[in-house]
């Protein structure tokens, strides 16, 4: 049986994701498709628009067979660490392929860059300062796009695994906020925040338009208070904090009245918006450097949702030495404790009824999703 993996966030699931799944199946001819998906917080350093259970179920309804959760600590870091966690889990799952989106769509060029010693997290800086790579970047630009940076990160992690890469050209600009049938997740989130109709961009528009949603803006009052009332030496011990960033954040929190003003004031050539968001998220969740350093190896596949086809795969995997967690209690304690604590923060963004639903869903077993044949 041929299996293929996808590392995703589905924040939210949209037409481009459906296209990616269909193209992946067409190109690889895989019998089973596994997605490693971020949980309630995502790589941008923000809460996911809707909770992970709803996103996992939508992914299965649209062609994914098994959704495995990417642990919080990988899901909320830079591209290289995000890729490290995703590939680690897919290797445990025994996939034959990893399929990912790319702005340039040129595997040879991406592989050339991946073969250099440069850290993918610093590609923007390296290219801006004139560092040359074998074979010019196919878009002939000094800036690499987000999915190409992730692609390079994936390719670096795939070395020596035996997993074959599959590149699917993106149908939309990741950073575009233009709403269309091929709109990006960012465009959909922006439109929903502004109360606009997103029916042309995503098949789950009715759910998105009628459910409660999470935004970083709603966490800013708490973040501002936390930054201004926590001693600098305590903030300095938070995960991802370095180079005196705690002073930078406190100084701007004292002046900025809302999240966007704060983010704009904090962002500079030294501190990117992504780094600011991810640092603030670690502060909000009280994640310390020491806590992260003590985490055991990630050796467990926490299953969020599966199809009938995925049920068979899970049955076979239980006969192997790979640790499968269909129940929350099956996750090793240090990882489980971090996931529940971060879910407490996420759930606080919702009404009490929705908060209780999210916390209850966190500790229940994997969801079996029945779907029509695609």
N, C-alpha and C positions, 0 to 999 in steps of 0.2 A: 504493500500500500504506500503510495506517495503522499507525503504530507508537506504542507507549506505553511509558513508562519508570516504574520504581519504584526508589526509593532505600531500601536495606534493610541489615539485619545478619544476619537469619536465625540468631539466636544463642540457641537453635537454631530450626530451621524447625518450625512447629507448625500446628495446625488453623486458627488465626486468619490465618496467612499464606496458607494454601490458600484460605480464604474471600476474602481480599483479592484474590488473583489471579483467582478466579472472578468476583467482582463487577466487577473492572476490565474483564475481557473482555466481560462482559454489557453494561456501561454504554457502553463506548467502541466495541465491535465491532472492536477492533484486530486486525490480521493478525499482528502480531509484538509480543512483550512482552520488554523489555530490563530487567534489574535491574543497578543499580550497587550493589555490595555491599562492605561493610567487609572487610578482610583478617583477619589473625590477631589484631589488637587492635581494640577497639571504642570507640565514642564515650563510654561510661561511664568510660573510662580503665582498662580491664581486658583481660586476654587473652580471646579468644573461647573458648567452652567446648570446641569441637572445631575443627580447622583449616579453612581457607577452602575447600580442595578438596572436602572432604566436604559442606560446607554448600552450595557451588555446585552440586554434582551433585544434591543433594536438591531444590534449587530448580528445576532443569531437569526432573527427574522429575515435578514437580508443576505444570508449566505455563509456567515461564519459558523463553524461547527462547535468550537470550544473557545470560551473567553477566559483567559487567565489574568489575574490581577498583577500589574507591575507594582511592587512595593513602593510605598510613599517615598522612601529615601532615594530611590532611583528616579521616580516619576517627577521629582521636583528639583532636579539638578541640571547641570549643563548638558549639552548634546552628547559628549563623550560618555558621561556616567549614565545618562538615559539609555544610550545604545548598549552600554556594558550590561546593564540589568536586563534589558529586553532580550539580547542575544543569549545571555546566560540561561534564562528560562526556556527559550526556544531550543537550546542545545539539550537541556534536560528533557524536553518534550520529544526530542529525536526527530526534528523536522529535516526534510531534505532540501527545502528552499526557504529563502527569506525574500519576500516581495516588498518593495518600498517605492514611494513616489519620489519624483525628481523633477525639478524645473528644467534642467538641461536634457535629461533623458539619455545621456551618453555615458554608458557604463565604463567604457575604456578611459575616458578622461577622468571620471570620478576615481577609478582604480589607480590611475597614475598619481593623483593627489594623495590617495590613501596610502600609497607606497612610500611617501616621503615621511620624515620624522616629525613633521609639524603636528601640533595638537589641534584637532578640528575646532575646539572651542575658541582658538585664536586666529582662525582663518581670515576673518575680517581685517584684523590688525596686520597680519602677515602680508596679505595681498595689497593693502593700502600703502605699506612701506616698501613695496617693490620686490618682495620675494617672488622668484619665478618658479614655476612648476613645469615638469615635463609635459609637453603638449598643452598649449594655452587652453584655459577654461573655455568651454564651447560657446558660452554666451558672450565671450570677448568683453568682459566687464571686470572691473576691479572689485566688485562685490559679489560674493556668493549668496545665493538665496537660502532661506532656512532649511528647506527640505534637502538641498544639495549638501549642506553642512551635516545634516543628520545622515545622509547617504554615505558620506565619507567616514563618519563615525561607525556606521554599521559595517562597512567594508573592512575597516581596521579590526573590528571585533571578530569578524568572520574568519580571519586568517587562522588556518590550522584546524578549523572545526569540521570541514567537509560539507558545510552548508553552502549551497550555490545561491548567489544573488540574482534577483530578477528585478529589473528597473521598469517602472510604469511611469511614462511622462504625465505630469500633472495637467489637469484640464482647467485649472484656475490659478490665479496669483495668490499665494498664501497671505500676503500682506494687504491685498485689495479689500476695500470695504464696499465695493460695488455689488449690488444685489442682482443676481441673475440666476438662470437655471444651473449654472456652474459656479455659483458663489462659494467662496471659502467659508470655513467655520468662523473666522473672524468677522466676515461680512454678516453672517447670520446672527452671531451674538450681538453685533452692533445694532442690527435692524430690530432685533427683539427688545433690546434695551430702549430703543426709541419708539417702541410700539408699532413697528411696521409689519406688514404681511410678508411672511417668508415661505408661502406655500409653493412658489416656483422653485425653491432651492433645496427643500428637504421633504422627504416623505413623512416625517414625523412632526409636521408643522402643527397639527391639531394638539398634540401632546405639549409641544413647546409653547404654544400660544395660551394654553389653559393651565399650565402647572406653575408652581412656584420656582423661581430661578435664583441662582447665587451669583453675586458680583463682588469683586474686591472692594468696590466703593463702600459697600455696606459694612466692611470690616475696618474701615479707616478710623472711625472714632475710637475703637478699642486699640488699634495699632498706635495711634497718636498718644493716647494716654499711657500705654505700655512703654513707648520709647521715652517719654518725658519723665516717667516716674521710676524707671529702672536704672540703677547705677551703671555707669559705663563699663566698669570692670565685670559686671554680671552679663551685660549684653555682649561683651567681647568673647564670652565663653559659648555663645550661641553658634550652632553649626553654620558654616559658610562665612562667618564674620572674620574679616582680616583687614590689615592695612588701615586700621583706625576707622573703618566704615561706620562704627557705632556713633562716633562724634558727628560725622556727616549726616546721618539719619536724624539724630537728635536736633541738630541745628535747623534742619529744614522742617521737621515736624513742629517746631515752635512757631513757625511762620505760616505754614500751609493749612488752609481751612478744609480742603477736600483732597481726596485721593489723587486725582489727576494733577492738581497743582503741586502736590507733594512729589509725585513721580517725576514730573517735568523739572522741578527744582533740583532733584537728586541726580538726575541723569546727566552724565558728562562723558568725555572721551575715556576717562579713567573708570567710571562706573556706568556700565550699560543699563538700560531699562530692565533687561532680563535679570541681571545680577541684583539690582535693587529689589525687584519683585520677589526673587527667590530668597534673599536674605530676610526680607520682611516676613515672609511666610514661615521661615524657621523660627523667627522671634515670636510670632503669633502662636505657633504650636509648641513653644518652649523646648525645641530640640537642641540638645547640647552636643558639642564636639565629642565629649567623653562618652556620651550615650551611643553615638554613632560608631565610635571606635570599638565599642564592645559588642556590636552586633555580630552574631555568628554568620557563617557563610549562608547565602541565600540558596537553599537546597529544596525548596518546597513549591509546588505548583498549586496556587490557591485558585480553584475554579469558581467563577462567578455564574456562568450560564453555559448550557450545552444543548445541542440538537439531538435528534434520534441517532444521527450518524456519529455525533460526538459521544453518545452513551456507550457505543461499542468500543470506541477508542479508550475511554476511561476504564472500561472493564478490562481491556488488555493491559493498560498501563499499571493497573493494580497488581498484576502478576510480576512486575519488574521491581527493581530496587529504588525507583524514583518515588519520592514522597509526594503523595497527592492529598491535598486538603480540600475536600468537598464541604467540610464543616469548618467554621471559624475556629473551633477549639482544636482542630488538627494543626493549625499554624504554630510553629515554635513560639514560646512565650514572648521573647524580646520583640519579635516582629509583630506579633498579635497585639501586644500592649501599645506599640507605636501606632498601629492602624486604628485602634479604637480611640486613642487619645485624639488623633487628628480628625477622626470622624465626629468627635464631640464638638470641636470647633466648627467644622463644616455644618453640622446639624443646627448649630446656634443661629444660622442665618435664616432659618425658616420659622413658620408658625409652630406652635407647640404640637399640634396634631402631626404635621409633617416631620417635625423633629423626632417625635417618637417612632414614626414609621421608618425613618432612615436609620436610627439606632437599632431598631428591631431587625431591619434587613441586614445590618452589618454582621450580626452574629448567627444568622440562619444559614442553612445549607445552600448549595448551588441550585440555580433555577433551571428546570427543564423547560425549554421553549419549543412548543409545537409550531411547525410552520408548513405552509404549502410548498410543494416542490418548485424550485426557481427555474 
